[in-house]
Amino acid sequence: MLENMKILVLNCGSSSIKYKLFENKELLASGLIERIGERGSKIKSYKQGLQLMLNQLLESKKIRAISEIKAVGHRVVHGGKLSKSCIIDSKVIGIIKKFSPLAPLHNPANLNGIVKMRSILPDIPNVAVFDTAFHQTIPEKAYVYALPYELYKNYEIRRYGFHGISYQYVSQRTAEFLKKPLDKLKLIICHLGAGCSITAISNGKSIDTSMGFTPLEGLVMGTRAGDIDAGILIYLAGKLKISMKHLDDILNKKSGLSGISGVGSDMRTILRESKNGNKRCKLALEIFCYRIKKYIAAYAAALGKVDAVVFTAGIGENAPLIRGWSSNIECLGIKIDKEKNKKIIGKEAVISSQDSKIKILVMPTDEAKMIAIETEKLIKNN
């Protein structure tokens, strides 16, 4: 570790900037700049938002001068086949642009933050840490789709997977928690938030994951459909005479928990309304948990042996009902302790019953910390 090395971590959205400042893995400061460029907002541009962020850090006295920041780490969702974090140059920017159509809600915003940050602090290295990089260990049999092979060769249509920064952090933390070497563990990690995915990890490496070519595949999510019959899209396009953009809007913004429940995508609202007798909300919960349970069983088969099933991210860490419905799979010897599960909100814990053959854990994620660690390591090595 480089002594007194302050790392600024950015997660840039279309109209927001989440930031955290770390020093030697310890969080010094965090904040959120919102409503950038929106009507009525005083923050008219992204550059203005970043300047405000730096001013906030100076005013908080967490830094005495901007020069104390030694590097900026950026979360970037899609990096294609890049298998590691990169110091950002024109080539890396080109790759982020290339894959922006596959992560249209994320990559353009991530890139906007990178470009503006480099212009404000031109002498400080910027590092891209990719959500897709962790999954580059997935074997061909898991990442090649059963489409004409030329589509893979010519257009790189394959499974990429996402949430890799979270999986990297949670798998390492799980090994520490269990006091076992990561390269000796077989884990199924369920990242359940607004976006949801599951990954099978063997000896520290991703061998399969539920998200695919884009973040749309796999589990039911807040507003995304997850797995569906592709023929539905062909049918709807012909039946309703709608455009590809309209279909994209349905799949990414109007489906998932929101589309089924009719009350929005917030799990807290859906849980409350289900308890109050809303049948559509109850159905949304049942579909959500059923899909998780199916993936856990499938990945148990892919791994051959499982040491732990781990829940993380907003829903995974804070919704005991979802964990209970999703992970109690007695045919695999996975049994949850209902009383332990009820009490665990947002902290590390074992929630499996004593006679469960496989441990069930809750493990809070920290993507920003993982980005800081990756950024510092890359700067130190270079």
N, C-alpha and C positions, 0 to 999 in steps of 0.2 A: 504493500500500500504506500502511496505517496502521502507524506505527512501534510496535514492541513490543506487537503485538496478539495475545494468546493466544487460540486457538480450540480448544475441546474438541469432539471428534468422537465420536459414539456410534453403535454398531450394536447394537441391542437385540434379543435373542432371547427365546424363551419362558421360559428359565431362566438366561440369561447376559447379560452386558454386556461388549462389546468396546469399549475406549476408547483414544483417542490424543489427545495434546496437541500442537498446532502453534504455532509463532511464526514469522511471515513465511515460510511454506511449509516450514519446517524442523521435523522431528519432535523433540520434546523428551522425550516419555514415552509409554509404551503399557502396557496391561495387560488382564487378563481376569478378570471376576468370574463364577464358575460355580456351578451347582447351587442357584440361588436358589429357595427354597420347597420343595426336594426333601427327602425323608425323611432324617434324619440330618445335614442341613446346618445350620450355625450361622447362615446368612443366611436369615432367615424371610420377608423381603418384598423387593420390588423397591426400595422406598424405602431400606431398610437397605443394599442392595447399592450404590446410588448414593452414599449417605453414606460407605460404605467406600471407594469409588473416590476420592472427594474427599479423604478422609483419607490415602490412599496417595499422592496427588499432593503433599499438604502435607508428608508425612513424607519424600518423596524430594527435597524442597526445589526441585522444578521450579516450584512457585509458593510465594510466601511468604504469600499471602492469597487467599481465594476470589475476592475482588474483581478480581484480575488477569485472570480469565477474562472476556473481553469478549463472547463469544457461544458458543452450543452448536449444533453442526450435527448433524442426525439423518439417517441413511439411512432413507428410506421407500420401500418397494418399489412400491406402486401408488398413483398420483396421478391416475388417469383421464386426462382431456384437458388437465391442467395442463402447460404447456410450459416452465416455468421453476421455479427454486427459490423458496420463499416464506418470509417471516417468519411464524411460526406464531401464528394467532389462532383464535377460535372457528370461523370459516368454514373454515379449513384443516383443523382437527380434524374438522369435519363431513365434509369430502371424504375424509379418511383412513378414517373410519368407514364411509362409503358404499361404498368399494371394498374393505373388509376381506374380504367373502365371496369376492372374486376372488383374494386372496392370503392365505388363512387361516393359513398357516404364518408369515407375516411381518408384515402390517399391524397386527394386534392387539398383537403384541409391540412393534413400533415405536411405536405409540400409547401403550402403557403407559409406555415410557421417556420420551416427550414429556411426558405428564401429570405424572408424578412429578418430572421435572427442573424443570418450571415451578413446581411447588409448593415445591421446595427452594430454587431460585434465582429468585424471582419478578421480580426487577429486571433479569435478564440476558436478552437476546433469544435465542429459540430459532428455528432455521431448519430447514425440511424440504427435503431434496435428494432428488428422486424418480428412481427407476430408469426410470420410464416417460417422463420428460420429453424425453429426447434423441430419442425416436422419434416425436415429434409432427410431424416434417417428412415422414413417410411419406405418399405420395399415396393418394387414395381407392382407386385400382385395386389397391393393395397391402393396404389395411387393411379394406376392406368384404368381409365373407364373402358367399358365394352362398346366403344364406338369404332368407326374405321380408324385403324392405327395411324393413318396419314394425318388425321386431325391432331393427334398428340405430337407427332414429329414436326408438322408444319406450323401449328398454332399453339403448342405447349398447353393443350387442354388436358389437365390432369388434376388430381387431388393435391391441394397445397396445405390446407389446414390453417387454423388461426388460433388466437389466444395463447400462442406459444410462449410469450414472455411470462404469462401467469403460470403455465405448466412447468416451465423451467424453475421458477421460484418455488412453487408448491411442492414439486417432487423433491427438490433439495431440502426444503424445510421438513417434509414428511420423514425423510431419511434421518435427519437430525433428531426429530421428535421420537422416532422408533428406536433410535440408537443402533441403526444398522447401515451398512454401506449402501449407497444408492445403486451401485452396480450389481447388487445382490437382490434387489427388490423388483417385484412385479406389481404395478399399481394401475388402478382405474381411477382417473381423476375427472370429476364432474364440475365443470366451470359453468355455473348457473347464474346469469345476470340478465340484463336486457338482451344481450346476445348469449346463446347457450351452446356448449359443445362438450363432448366427452372424448378423452384420449386414453389409449392403452399404452402404458410405458413399461418397457422391459429393460432392466439393467440400466436405467437412466436415459433410455432412448425411446422416442415416440415410434411405435410400430403401426398405429392406425389412429385415425381421428375422424369425428363425425362431420365436421365442416369440410367442404371440398374445394372445387375450382374457385368458388366465391364463398363468402360467409353465409350463404343462403341455405346450404344443405344441412341435413341432420335433424337435430332436435326441434321441437316447437319452441319458438322464442317470443319475445315481447310483441313484435309486429311482423316477424318473418315466418313463413310457412314451414320451413324445414323440408323434410322428405315428402315429396308428392309424386304421383304418376305424371311423367312428362307429357303423356297424351292429353292430360287436362288442358294444358296450355294450347295445344294444337286445336282442341275442341272449342275452347273459349274464343280463340282468335277468329275462328270461322263463324261460330254461332253469334257472337256479339259484335263482330267486325271492329275489334279494338286494336290499337297499335301496340308495338312492342313496349313503348314507354308506359302505356297504360297497364300492360301485364306486369312490367317491372314494379310499378307502383303498388299493384295488388299484392304481389309476392313479398315485397320488402317493407311496405308501410301499412298495409291494411289487413294482414293475415295474423297468424300466430294467436297468442293469448287475446290480443285485442279483437281480432276478427271473430273468434269463437265466442268470447264472453259478451261483447257489445258494450263493455264498460271501460275500455282502455287497456293499456298494457301493464299497469302497475300491479305487481303481485299482491301488495298489501290490500288494494281495493278489491281484487278478485277474491282473495281469501275472506275478506269481511262480507262481501255480497253473497258468497257461497254459503257462509254460516247463517246468513239471513234468509236463505231459501231460494236464491237465484239459481235456477237450473242450468242456465247457460254457463254461469261461472263455475258451477260444480263440474260440468262437462269439460270445460277448459282445463281445470285442474287434473281431471282424470286422464285426459289425452296427454297433457304435459308429462305427468308422472309415468304413464304407461310407456311412452316413447323412451324415457330415461331408463326404465327397467329393462326394456328390450335391448338397448345398447349395452348396458352393464352385462347382461347375460351373453351377448354376442362377443364382447371383448374378453370375458372370462374364457370363452372357448378359444379365442385367438391367442391368448397368453398361455393357456394350458394350466397355469397355476396363478392364484392371486393372493398377494399378501395383505392388501388393503384397498378398500373403496373410499375415496376421499371427496368430500364436498367443499367447494370454495365459491367465492364471488358473492354478490349481494343476496341472491336467493339461497344459494347453497349454505351460506354462513348464518342466515337469519330466519329461515323458514322451516321449523321442525316438522310441520305437517308434510311438506314436500319431501324432505329427507326420508320420513317414515314410509310414505306411500311408494317411494321410488326404490328403496334399497332393501326392503325386507323380502329376500328371495330364498325361501327355505329349501327349495330343490338344489340350490348351490351351497347350502349351509351358511348363508348370509342372514344373520338375525340382528335386529336392532333392539336396543334397550329403550323401551318407550319412555321411562321416567328420566333417564339420562338425557335422551334426545330433547325432551320438552324444555329442559333447563339451559340448553346450550345456545347462546346467541352471540355470534361474532367473536368466538375465541377458540383456541386450539383445544381439542378434546377427543377422546375415544367415546363413541356412542353405541358401539356394538355390545350385544349381550355376552355374558361370560362363556356361553356354549356356542358362540358363533365361530365357524371355522375360518372366517375372514374378518379382519378388523374393519370397522367403519369409523372414519375420522371426519371431524370438521377442522379445516385448516385455512385460516384467513390468507388471502393472497396479498401481494404488495408488488404490483407491476412497476411502480415508480422506483422502488428500491432496487429491483432487478435491473432496470435500465441504468441506474446510477452505478451499480456494480460492474455491468458490462462496459459502460462508458469509461469508467476509471481504469479498468483492466486494459482496454484498447489503447487509451492515451499513454498509460505506463509502458506498455509493450512497444509503442511507437515513438 
